[in-house]
Amino acid sequence: MEPRNFEPRHTGELFKHIDKQNEVFKEVKTSMLRAELRLKVEEGVLMRKLYEVMSAHGLAKTNYNNSITSYNTGAESYDNELSGANREQ
């Protein structure tokens, strides 16, 4: 439908289509937030394993507890964002 050819009788049809798209976009947003959270958690696990390997070889120079705290804080903020996205639906 082009704007110049828009007829009022198609309004209901258009609103149904837009509403359907809105629902799909909400589902996609939630799915992407969950995938992002999963990847952040996986990154945290991998960083811990890397630290353990580096420590075993005497190469670790940073404080492990500080890095864990920063990863946990990031995961919590994503979790809060995800729960906020679920409330919007």
Residue, then its C-alpha position, 0 to 999 in steps of 0.5 A: m500500500e502506498p500512502r497516496n493510494f491509502e483507503p480508509r477501508h484498509t485501516g483495520e487490516l493495517f492495524k492488525h498487521i502492525d499489531k502482529q509485527n509488534e508482537v513479533f518484534k517483542e518476541v525477537k527482543t526478548s530472545m536477543l536479550r536472552a541470547e546476549l545474557r547467555l553469551k555474557v555468562e559464557e564469557g564469564v566462565l571462559m574468563r575464569k577458566l583463562y585465569e585459572v590456566m594463567s594462574a597455573h602458569g604464573l602469568a596472572k597479574t590481576n585480582y581474580n575476585n575483582s574480575i568476578t565481581s564485574y562479570n556478576t554485576g554485568a550479568e545482574s544488569y542484563d538479568n534486570e533488563l530481561s525481566g523488564a522486557n518481560r514485564e512490557q509484554 
